[in-house]
């Protein structure tokens, strides 16, 4: 049996790329439709199991201790394997560890490693390889930007900040295949962190022998399903199947090629059949690509929120809850998601994106009709002391590199229409905006945040007193107290209840304006199988396989 | 002549020094540093990273250190690509730009020159109007429109050529990027050649040659070509630097591993050494090509005297 999938309208798709570019110059172009050959997909595996996929940018490094970008994480997910690893659906499954136990207070963990795990040079993977990697990440001399992520382990933060020696770390190896970890507080998301690059094992003799050059294809020794074959900065990264991987029999791809490409180039490469999986296409092409490619367009909400922040240390927002509430209620999130983002993103009424097991409390007004919501927003705006004659005039600072002008124009237009407020969107380069935010210079600003792990705390900490990225300057005991008790709570249900309380308080006080949950936007060929979209947007190559097909 | 070259090269050194200094100062004056992320690092780690790159030193000392390294041809480590030096990035990326840019300019000269010359010889015929119309279009339509259109037709629709990527020694990966980069230059060269050729072909000495009964080919190649090339030469110097530096869009659309993209991304990421290194390289290229253009000018026109 075979399924025929029609990939029509490709001409228009590529023309749309031009149209997008033209639109940037203030011109418009219509997109005539054309046809392209259909793709016929069989049911047997293709002879060539090469998987070709794109990344939005070149990873800055493949050193698990040093990498900071999601592109590097995608590649190291293929090269290395932690104690846990990603299942096909993005949930954690046993990796090098076969099993683990945890103490009643959730702070002591013991992991048992599989004896058959091997490095790509044949050496056994042992507990010492993990401890070496963690110590290396924590060593200030290594200069790891993610060292603080290990701060959940007892002693780690003091080591990372140079206040304690390495041997004070609360992690030990009683034997070659056992690891004990002592945590500062119960951390239910530990199993997710263990699959991240900064907790993956590293091959000590290789690193000591080659120094910084150990990540080069000719030197790298890895323990994951693939090994590094080729790395050309700006062009491609090629991986080959690791025959010594303990579960090599379950890995289909013989080769994986990653291409770093911008969004427009990803679409043209995909349409030409040169890549099977495009990581991200321009959101303005969503509707069009969906119409022409159908099920090849795949989207899913990510662990990421687009929100607007208030400066809560200075007027006009610091003491004016009614004004903040009026502004958040006056936004039509459904319109932003469906029209401005063309359905590629999802309306957000609260801070934490959809997470398995966590049901946030939405504000009441989220379910109101537009008319009722707008009327209440106008009432609050007037009660806050503003009117058509005396409108709120504020600049909305946003980051040029991550956001687009049309979104903020739409938001400003909604405030103008629904309230009469005069908000002026103003774009700044990311690093310039970041500096302004750290100095609390900006009054109203855009803040996009991607969670580090699937747990509400990764978002809620943004509003905890003293947190470095608390750019609003909020310090509210009614938020801090439940956050504090939630992070010390070993029981997940009780922990989430605390977090719901903190989130509820933020919404009640309108301390911020959530508006969209970002979505992953992939193009996936009908003959590439084995993937499952997930909120982490991590799709390991090991689960992918290519079916026989005609046309591409 | 030798004295001219030596003097020009002597002037080039302070020029490059000024370029390096300005680039260094501008980048360091821009808010934000290379290791700023929206997740703030503990001070000890940031300090350690900054020490690795000497960012903990006063700016004047960083500057002197940089100049010292530069004098030895060492452009320093890239801040953005950890464990990679700027020299290595340029060594890997620049040959790609050189090949694509060089071929694009060669194509522009051959195709544009022939079209322009034909148009001048057969003025006011279809041989004149059609190529000149196409040339106007070529100048007007930017490369970021031409490049995706080429991919659309030749890669997506016809499947004749790859839509991007790079393999050394494989011609098919070169065709589309070279064409996209060459098209505007073909147009420029065609229009310039036509204009120059018309002026030369109507000048008294060519009329004299015609009157003596010389064949058309001899008149064109022996008497008209050199003066026609004159304006092209002054155009080619900056143009060669232009194709090398201006290929950022072509690199991006076709995913070529050249250095143009580093320049852009490097500036956004405050990769000080990478951006200053590439700026100095581009500066050196522009100086070199201008010098070559001046030399070629003197060779083509005996009336030109080289004086530094």
Interface residues (C-beta under 8 A of the other chain):
Chain A: X10 X11 X14 X15 X17 X18 X21 X22 X25 X34 X36 X57 X58 X60 X61 X63 X66 X68 X140 X141 X142 X143 X144 X145 X147 X148 X157 X160 X161 X162 X163 X212 X213 X215 X232 X233 X234 X235 X236 X259 X260 X261 X262 X264 X265 X268 X269 X271 X272 X273 X274 X401 X429 X430 X431 X432 X434 X435 X438 X449 X468 X469
Chain B: X30 X31 X32 X33 X35 X36 X37 X38 X39 X40 X41 X42 X43 X44 X45 X47 X48 X49 X52 X80 X81 X82 X83 X84 X89 X92 X93 X142 X144 X145 X148 X149 X151 X152 X155 X156 X157 X159 X162 X163 X164 X165 X166 X251 X252 X253 X254 X255 X256 X257 X258 X261 X262 X265 X268 X270
